[in-house]
Amino acid sequence: MNRSSDDPKPQLPVRPHSDECCRSGCVRCVFDLYDEELALYRVALKRWQARQDAKGKPNDH
């Protein structure tokens, strides 16, 4: 049974608000973490889209 709930579309990470950054030059700034999450999301989305194409279902772009 292949339902869309079995393979949910990856969710775009939420961009931090500018006030979430302390502006002290942290090695791992909240924006660095967001950029990493965004890169992972893009990979996951491409893989998800490929699975949807393989199933013959229309993509949700």
Biopython code that builds the backbone (N, CA, C, O; Angstrom):
import numpy as np
from Bio.PDB.StructureBuilder import StructureBuilder

atoms = [
    (1, "MET", "N", (0.842, -1.165, 0.000)),
    (1, "MET", "CA", (0.000, 0.000, 0.000)),
    (1, "MET", "C", (0.895, 1.238, 0.000)),
    (1, "MET", "O", (1.607, 1.488, 0.972)),
    (2, "ASN", "N", (0.862, 2.007, -1.079)),
    (2, "ASN", "CA", (1.671, 3.215, -1.199)),
    (2, "ASN", "C", (0.800, 4.440, -1.059)),
    (2, "ASN", "O", (0.127, 4.847, -2.006)),
    (3, "ARG", "N", (0.814, 5.010, 0.089)),
    (3, "ARG", "CA", (0.092, 6.251, 0.319)),
    (3, "ARG", "C", (1.104, 7.369, 0.430)),
    (3, "ARG", "O", (2.254, 7.143, 0.807)),
    (4, "SER", "N", (0.672, 8.585, 0.100)),
    (4, "SER", "CA", (1.593, 9.713, 0.184)),
    (4, "SER", "C", (2.091, 9.921, 1.609)),
    (4, "SER", "O", (3.173, 10.474, 1.809)),
    (5, "SER", "N", (1.314, 9.481, 2.610)),
    (5, "SER", "CA", (1.754, 9.626, 3.994)),
    (5, "SER", "C", (2.915, 8.684, 4.319)),
    (5, "SER", "O", (3.635, 8.893, 5.296)),
    (6, "ASP", "N", (3.097, 7.635, 3.486)),
    (6, "ASP", "CA", (4.224, 6.724, 3.684)),
    (6, "ASP", "C", (5.536, 7.349, 3.223)),
    (6, "ASP", "O", (6.612, 6.908, 3.628)),
    (7, "ASP", "N", (5.451, 8.357, 2.391)),
    (7, "ASP", "CA", (6.639, 9.023, 1.856)),
    (7, "ASP", "C", (6.347, 10.524, 1.762)),
    (7, "ASP", "O", (6.191, 11.065, 0.668)),
    (8, "PRO", "N", (6.275, 11.190, 2.919)),
    (8, "PRO", "CA", (5.927, 12.607, 2.900)),
    (8, "PRO", "C", (7.007, 13.463, 2.242)),
    (8, "PRO", "O", (8.196, 13.150, 2.299)),
    (9, "LYS", "N", (6.566, 14.534, 1.629)),
    (9, "LYS", "CA", (7.487, 15.478, 1.005)),
    (9, "LYS", "C", (8.333, 16.137, 2.089)),
    (9, "LYS", "O", (7.802, 16.545, 3.122)),
    (10, "PRO", "N", (9.652, 16.248, 1.866)),
    (10, "PRO", "CA", (10.497, 16.940, 2.851)),
    (10, "PRO", "C", (10.016, 18.378, 3.057)),
    (10, "PRO", "O", (9.516, 19.022, 2.135)),
    (11, "GLN", "N", (10.176, 18.847, 4.251)),
    (11, "GLN", "CA", (9.737, 20.197, 4.598)),
    (11, "GLN", "C", (10.922, 21.157, 4.613)),
    (11, "GLN", "O", (11.985, 20.858, 5.156)),
    (12, "LEU", "N", (10.707, 22.304, 4.006)),
    (12, "LEU", "CA", (11.718, 23.353, 3.971)),
    (12, "LEU", "C", (12.031, 23.796, 5.392)),
    (12, "LEU", "O", (11.116, 24.052, 6.175)),
    (13, "PRO", "N", (13.322, 23.892, 5.739)),
    (13, "PRO", "CA", (13.641, 24.363, 7.092)),
    (13, "PRO", "C", (13.247, 25.833, 7.252)),
    (13, "PRO", "O", (13.206, 26.592, 6.284)),
    (14, "VAL", "N", (12.965, 26.204, 8.470)),
    (14, "VAL", "CA", (12.566, 27.573, 8.766)),
    (14, "VAL", "C", (13.816, 28.428, 8.935)),
    (14, "VAL", "O", (14.703, 28.117, 9.730)),
    (15, "ARG", "N", (13.862, 29.513, 8.168)),
    (15, "ARG", "CA", (15.006, 30.431, 8.265)),
    (15, "ARG", "C", (14.937, 31.180, 9.603)),
    (15, "ARG", "O", (13.882, 31.686, 9.985)),
    (16, "PRO", "N", (16.070, 31.244, 10.306)),
    (16, "PRO", "CA", (16.076, 31.976, 11.576)),
    (16, "PRO", "C", (15.792, 33.467, 11.339)),
    (16, "PRO", "O", (16.134, 34.023, 10.295)),
    (17, "HIS", "N", (15.171, 34.083, 12.315)),
    (17, "HIS", "CA", (14.970, 35.531, 12.264)),
    (17, "HIS", "C", (16.306, 36.206, 12.559)),
    (17, "HIS", "O", (17.154, 35.646, 13.254)),
    (18, "SER", "N", (16.483, 37.384, 12.040)),
    (18, "SER", "CA", (17.760, 38.079, 12.232)),
    (18, "SER", "C", (18.079, 38.290, 13.709)),
    (18, "SER", "O", (19.251, 38.335, 14.085)),
    (19, "ASP", "N", (17.055, 38.420, 14.551)),
    (19, "ASP", "CA", (17.314, 38.627, 15.977)),
    (19, "ASP", "C", (17.719, 37.352, 16.712)),
    (19, "ASP", "O", (18.035, 37.397, 17.901)),
    (20, "GLU", "N", (17.714, 36.208, 16.008)),
    (20, "GLU", "CA", (18.170, 34.963, 16.619)),
    (20, "GLU", "C", (19.689, 34.830, 16.583)),
    (20, "GLU", "O", (20.258, 33.964, 17.247)),
    (21, "CYS", "N", (20.334, 35.681, 15.815)),
    (21, "CYS", "CA", (21.797, 35.690, 15.731)),
    (21, "CYS", "C", (22.327, 36.681, 16.755)),
    (21, "CYS", "O", (21.846, 37.810, 16.842)),
    (22, "CYS", "N", (23.320, 36.256, 17.532)),
    (22, "CYS", "CA", (23.866, 37.130, 18.575)),
    (22, "CYS", "C", (24.924, 38.090, 18.033)),
    (22, "CYS", "O", (25.356, 39.003, 18.737)),
    (23, "ARG", "N", (25.342, 37.885, 16.783)),
    (23, "ARG", "CA", (26.308, 38.741, 16.100)),
    (23, "ARG", "C", (27.663, 38.833, 16.831)),
    (23, "ARG", "O", (28.334, 39.865, 16.815)),
    (24, "SER", "N", (28.026, 37.728, 17.459)),
    (24, "SER", "CA", (29.315, 37.719, 18.159)),
    (24, "SER", "C", (30.346, 36.870, 17.425)),
    (24, "SER", "O", (31.422, 36.598, 17.957)),
    (25, "GLY", "N", (30.020, 36.450, 16.205)),
    (25, "GLY", "CA", (30.978, 35.684, 15.418)),
    (25, "GLY", "C", (31.097, 34.233, 15.831)),
    (25, "GLY", "O", (32.175, 33.646, 15.743)),
    (26, "CYS", "N", (30.006, 33.652, 16.277)),
    (26, "CYS", "CA", (30.025, 32.241, 16.688)),
    (26, "CYS", "C", (30.540, 31.358, 15.554)),
    (26, "CYS", "O", (30.282, 31.618, 14.379)),
    (27, "VAL", "N", (31.258, 30.330, 15.922)),
    (27, "VAL", "CA", (31.757, 29.373, 14.943)),
    (27, "VAL", "C", (30.592, 28.659, 14.273)),
    (27, "VAL", "O", (30.646, 28.379, 13.075)),
    (28, "ARG", "N", (29.563, 28.367, 15.013)),
    (28, "ARG", "CA", (28.360, 27.685, 14.490)),
    (28, "ARG", "C", (27.162, 28.604, 14.667)),
    (28, "ARG", "O", (26.320, 28.377, 15.535)),
    (29, "CYS", "N", (27.090, 29.632, 13.848)),
    (29, "CYS", "CA", (25.988, 30.592, 13.899)),
    (29, "CYS", "C", (24.674, 29.898, 13.513)),
    (29, "CYS", "O", (24.679, 28.903, 12.788)),
    (30, "VAL", "N", (23.570, 30.428, 13.999)),
    (30, "VAL", "CA", (22.275, 29.856, 13.635)),
    (30, "VAL", "C", (22.070, 29.873, 12.122)),
    (30, "VAL", "O", (21.367, 29.015, 11.587)),
    (31, "PHE", "N", (22.672, 30.838, 11.426)),
    (31, "PHE", "CA", (22.543, 30.890, 9.972)),
    (31, "PHE", "C", (23.406, 29.824, 9.296)),
    (31, "PHE", "O", (23.050, 29.337, 8.223)),
    (32, "ASP", "N", (24.531, 29.457, 9.905)),
    (32, "ASP", "CA", (25.334, 28.336, 9.396)),
    (32, "ASP", "C", (24.541, 27.042, 9.516)),
    (32, "ASP", "O", (24.520, 26.226, 8.593)),
    (33, "LEU", "N", (23.894, 26.863, 10.651)),
    (33, "LEU", "CA", (23.081, 25.662, 10.857)),
    (33, "LEU", "C", (21.930, 25.623, 9.857)),
    (33, "LEU", "O", (21.615, 24.564, 9.315)),
    (34, "TYR", "N", (21.307, 26.761, 9.613)),
    (34, "TYR", "CA", (20.220, 26.836, 8.634)),
    (34, "TYR", "C", (20.733, 26.469, 7.243)),
    (34, "TYR", "O", (20.076, 25.715, 6.525)),
    (35, "ASP", "N", (21.892, 26.988, 6.856)),
    (35, "ASP", "CA", (22.458, 26.674, 5.544)),
    (35, "ASP", "C", (22.710, 25.177, 5.399)),
    (35, "ASP", "O", (22.482, 24.607, 4.332)),
    (36, "GLU", "N", (23.181, 24.541, 6.472)),
    (36, "GLU", "CA", (23.408, 23.094, 6.439)),
    (36, "GLU", "C", (22.078, 22.350, 6.290)),
    (36, "GLU", "O", (21.974, 21.407, 5.505)),
    (37, "GLU", "N", (21.067, 22.775, 7.045)),
    (37, "GLU", "CA", (19.749, 22.143, 6.957)),
    (37, "GLU", "C", (19.144, 22.336, 5.570)),
    (37, "GLU", "O", (18.489, 21.436, 5.045)),
    (38, "LEU", "N", (19.364, 23.509, 4.976)),
    (38, "LEU", "CA", (18.843, 23.797, 3.645)),
    (38, "LEU", "C", (19.500, 22.898, 2.600)),
    (38, "LEU", "O", (18.827, 22.406, 1.695)),
    (39, "ALA", "N", (20.795, 22.683, 2.718)),
    (39, "ALA", "CA", (21.498, 21.789, 1.794)),
    (39, "ALA", "C", (20.962, 20.359, 1.921)),
    (39, "ALA", "O", (20.747, 19.686, 0.913)),
    (40, "LEU", "N", (20.748, 19.898, 3.145)),
    (40, "LEU", "CA", (20.194, 18.561, 3.363)),
    (40, "LEU", "C", (18.778, 18.464, 2.800)),
    (40, "LEU", "O", (18.406, 17.449, 2.212)),
    (41, "TYR", "N", (17.995, 19.517, 2.980)),
    (41, "TYR", "CA", (16.633, 19.556, 2.446)),
    (41, "TYR", "C", (16.645, 19.424, 0.932)),
    (41, "TYR", "O", (15.851, 18.671, 0.368)),
    (42, "ARG", "N", (17.535, 20.147, 0.274)),
    (42, "ARG", "CA", (17.586, 20.098, -1.197)),
    (42, "ARG", "C", (17.912, 18.697, -1.701)),
    (42, "ARG", "O", (17.334, 18.243, -2.688)),
    (43, "VAL", "N", (18.823, 18.019, -1.038)),
    (43, "VAL", "CA", (19.160, 16.643, -1.406)),
    (43, "VAL", "C", (17.951, 15.736, -1.167)),
    (43, "VAL", "O", (17.599, 14.921, -2.020)),
    (44, "ALA", "N", (17.326, 15.883, -0.013)),
    (44, "ALA", "CA", (16.169, 15.051, 0.317)),
    (44, "ALA", "C", (15.023, 15.307, -0.657)),
    (44, "ALA", "O", (14.319, 14.372, -1.040)),
    (45, "LEU", "N", (14.828, 16.553, -1.061)),
    (45, "LEU", "CA", (13.754, 16.882, -1.991)),
    (45, "LEU", "C", (14.000, 16.248, -3.357)),
    (45, "LEU", "O", (13.077, 15.708, -3.966)),
    (46, "LYS", "N", (15.243, 16.310, -3.840)),
    (46, "LYS", "CA", (15.562, 15.679, -5.127)),
    (46, "LYS", "C", (15.315, 14.173, -5.071)),
    (46, "LYS", "O", (14.786, 13.592, -6.019)),
    (47, "ARG", "N", (15.694, 13.551, -3.970)),
    (47, "ARG", "CA", (15.477, 12.108, -3.827)),
    (47, "ARG", "C", (13.985, 11.791, -3.763)),
    (47, "ARG", "O", (13.526, 10.818, -4.361)),
    (48, "TRP", "N", (13.237, 12.609, -3.041)),
    (48, "TRP", "CA", (11.793, 12.423, -2.932)),
    (48, "TRP", "C", (11.140, 12.574, -4.303)),
    (48, "TRP", "O", (10.273, 11.782, -4.671)),
    (49, "GLN", "N", (11.560, 13.602, -5.065)),
    (49, "GLN", "CA", (10.990, 13.819, -6.387)),
    (49, "GLN", "C", (11.284, 12.643, -7.312)),
    (49, "GLN", "O", (10.434, 12.242, -8.107)),
    (50, "ALA", "N", (12.492, 12.094, -7.205)),
    (50, "ALA", "CA", (12.845, 10.933, -8.022)),
    (50, "ALA", "C", (11.965, 9.740, -7.663)),
    (50, "ALA", "O", (11.540, 8.997, -8.547)),
    (51, "ARG", "N", (11.690, 9.551, -6.372)),
    (51, "ARG", "CA", (10.802, 8.452, -5.968)),
    (51, "ARG", "C", (9.392, 8.661, -6.494)),
    (51, "ARG", "O", (8.740, 7.710, -6.923)),
    (52, "GLN", "N", (8.923, 9.889, -6.463)),
    (52, "GLN", "CA", (7.584, 10.178, -6.980)),
    (52, "GLN", "C", (7.515, 9.921, -8.471)),
    (52, "GLN", "O", (6.529, 9.371, -8.964)),
    (53, "ASP", "N", (8.565, 10.318, -9.203)),
    (53, "ASP", "CA", (8.621, 10.072, -10.648)),
    (53, "ASP", "C", (8.624, 8.578, -10.936)),
    (53, "ASP", "O", (7.973, 8.114, -11.872)),
    (54, "ALA", "N", (9.368, 7.826, -10.116)),
    (54, "ALA", "CA", (9.456, 6.378, -10.305)),
    (54, "ALA", "C", (8.109, 5.713, -10.041)),
    (54, "ALA", "O", (7.804, 4.681, -10.639)),
    (55, "LYS", "N", (7.309, 6.283, -9.164)),
    (55, "LYS", "CA", (5.995, 5.750, -8.859)),
    (55, "LYS", "C", (4.977, 6.161, -9.921)),
    (55, "LYS", "O", (3.863, 5.638, -9.952)),
    (56, "GLY", "N", (5.359, 7.097, -10.790)),
    (56, "GLY", "CA", (4.442, 7.550, -11.817)),
    (56, "GLY", "C", (3.446, 8.567, -11.327)),
    (56, "GLY", "O", (2.419, 8.798, -11.965)),
    (57, "LYS", "N", (3.742, 9.181, -10.189)),
    (57, "LYS", "CA", (2.851, 10.186, -9.637)),
    (57, "LYS", "C", (3.354, 11.564, -10.039)),
    (57, "LYS", "O", (4.559, 11.765, -10.192)),
    (58, "PRO", "N", (2.450, 12.504, -10.210)),
    (58, "PRO", "CA", (2.903, 13.872, -10.500)),
    (58, "PRO", "C", (3.608, 14.465, -9.279)),
    (58, "PRO", "O", (3.206, 14.215, -8.143)),
    (59, "ASN", "N", (4.654, 15.247, -9.516)),
    (59, "ASN", "CA", (5.389, 15.915, -8.433)),
    (59, "ASN", "C", (4.577, 17.076, -7.923)),
    (59, "ASN", "O", (3.770, 17.662, -8.644)),
    (60, "ASP", "N", (4.800, 17.395, -6.687)),
    (60, "ASP", "CA", (4.230, 18.598, -6.090)),
    (60, "ASP", "C", (5.361, 19.607, -5.999)),
    (60, "ASP", "O", (6.092, 19.627, -5.009)),
    (61, "HIS", "N", (5.517, 20.446, -7.019)),
    (61, "HIS", "CA", (6.619, 21.440, -7.042)),
    (61, "HIS", "C", (6.229, 22.672, -6.312)),
    (61, "HIS", "O", (7.017, 23.613, -6.224)),
]
sb = StructureBuilder()
sb.init_structure("model")
sb.init_model(0)
sb.init_chain("A")
sb.init_seg("    ")
for serial, (resi, resn, name, xyz) in enumerate(atoms, 1):
    if name == "N":
        sb.init_residue(resn, " ", resi, " ")
    sb.init_atom(name, np.array(xyz, "f"), 0.0, 1.0, " ", f" {name:<3s}", serial, name[0])
structure = sb.get_structure()
